Amino acid sequence: MNRREAKTVPVHELPTVLVVGCTREFVDRCRESAAKTGAIVRAADLTGAETMASTCHPLALVLTVQHYQANRVRFDELASSAESTLVQVPDEAIPQDELEAMVVTAVTEARRVRSSRPPR
């Protein structure tokens, strides 16, 4: 199969983890963790979270507890509307093994929930 014959998967169909309001270094750490699930990572600043979530339909939203507590209702509604699992990390210094466990669990849970719902 040549390149023209290969099917292109739109970004909104790829399994995605959305990291909100975090540094590039932390996003890279999340990317390592998400790779274990076959998901890609997209990043958004705090003001662009809704737009990015509506575009990529993430399985998980990752943000710090501090960002979550600053606007709980907003992030709860965003996770609900995107059918995403919300991952609140204590801070960006979380050990990699703990981050990985949280991301893998969140992606697994979101996949379970989405697969149990009737098709749209």
C-alpha positions as CSV (number, residue, x, y, z in Angstrom):
1,M,0.0,0.0,0.0
2,N,1.4,3.4,-0.9
3,R,0.9,6.6,1.0
4,R,-2.1,7.7,-1.0
5,E,-3.9,4.5,-0.3
6,A,-3.3,4.5,3.4
7,K,-6.3,5.6,5.5
8,T,-5.7,8.8,7.5
9,V,-7.3,8.7,10.9
10,P,-8.7,12.1,11.9
11,V,-7.2,13.5,15.1
12,H,-10.6,13.5,16.8
13,E,-10.7,9.7,16.4
14,L,-7.4,9.0,18.0
15,P,-7.4,7.9,21.6
16,T,-6.3,11.1,23.4
17,V,-5.2,12.4,26.8
18,L,-5.6,16.1,27.2
19,V,-3.2,17.8,29.6
20,V,-4.5,21.2,30.8
21,G,-2.4,24.2,32.0
22,C,0.9,22.3,32.6
23,T,4.5,22.8,31.5
24,R,5.9,21.3,28.4
25,E,8.1,19.0,30.5
26,F,5.1,17.6,32.3
27,V,3.2,17.2,29.1
28,D,6.2,15.1,27.8
29,R,6.0,13.0,31.0
30,C,2.3,12.4,30.4
31,R,3.1,11.5,26.8
32,E,5.3,8.7,28.1
33,S,2.5,7.4,30.4
34,A,-0.2,7.7,27.7
35,A,1.9,5.7,25.3
36,K,1.4,2.7,27.5
37,T,-2.3,2.8,26.5
38,G,-1.8,3.6,22.8
39,A,-3.1,7.2,23.4
40,I,-1.6,10.4,22.1
41,V,-1.3,13.5,24.3
42,R,-2.6,16.9,23.4
43,A,-1.9,20.0,25.5
44,A,-4.0,23.1,26.2
45,D,-3.6,26.2,28.3
46,L,-6.3,26.9,30.8
47,T,-8.2,29.2,28.4
48,G,-8.3,26.7,25.5
49,A,-9.3,23.6,27.4
50,E,-12.9,23.5,26.2
51,T,-12.0,24.1,22.6
52,M,-9.4,21.4,22.6
53,A,-11.6,19.0,24.4
54,S,-14.4,19.5,21.8
55,T,-11.9,18.9,19.0
56,C,-10.1,15.8,20.3
57,H,-12.7,14.1,22.6
58,P,-10.1,13.0,25.2
59,L,-10.4,9.8,27.2
60,A,-8.7,11.6,30.1
61,L,-8.2,15.2,31.2
62,V,-5.0,15.7,33.3
63,L,-4.5,18.8,35.4
64,T,-3.0,19.7,38.8
65,V,-5.2,19.8,41.9
66,Q,-4.5,23.5,42.1
67,H,-6.0,24.2,38.7
68,Y,-8.9,21.9,39.4
69,Q,-9.7,23.6,42.7
70,A,-9.6,27.0,41.2
71,N,-12.6,26.1,39.0
72,R,-14.1,22.7,40.0
73,V,-17.5,23.2,38.3
74,R,-15.8,24.1,35.0
75,F,-13.6,21.0,34.9
76,D,-16.3,18.7,36.2
77,E,-18.6,19.9,33.4
78,L,-15.8,19.7,30.8
79,A,-15.0,16.1,31.8
80,S,-18.7,15.1,31.8
81,S,-19.4,16.7,28.4
82,A,-16.3,15.1,26.9
83,E,-17.0,11.8,28.5
84,S,-13.5,11.9,29.9
85,T,-12.0,10.7,33.2
86,L,-10.6,13.6,35.2
87,V,-7.1,13.1,36.6
88,Q,-6.0,15.4,39.3
89,V,-2.3,15.2,40.0
90,P,-1.0,16.7,43.3
91,D,1.6,18.7,41.3
92,E,3.9,18.3,38.3
93,A,6.6,16.8,40.5
94,I,4.6,13.6,40.9
95,P,6.8,10.5,40.5
96,Q,6.6,9.0,37.0
97,D,5.3,5.6,38.2
98,E,2.4,7.3,40.0
99,L,1.6,9.5,37.0
100,E,1.7,6.5,34.7
101,A,-0.7,4.5,37.0
102,M,-3.1,7.4,37.2
103,V,-3.1,8.0,33.4
104,V,-3.4,4.3,32.5
105,T,-6.3,3.8,35.0
106,A,-8.1,6.9,33.7
107,V,-7.8,5.8,30.0
108,T,-8.9,2.3,30.9
109,E,-11.9,3.6,32.8
110,A,-13.0,6.0,30.0
111,R,-12.7,3.2,27.4
112,R,-14.9,1.0,29.6
113,V,-17.5,3.6,30.1
114,R,-17.6,4.6,26.4
115,S,-17.8,1.0,25.2
116,S,-20.7,0.3,27.5
117,R,-22.8,3.2,26.1
118,P,-25.2,2.7,23.1
119,P,-23.8,3.9,19.7
120,R,-24.7,7.4,18.7
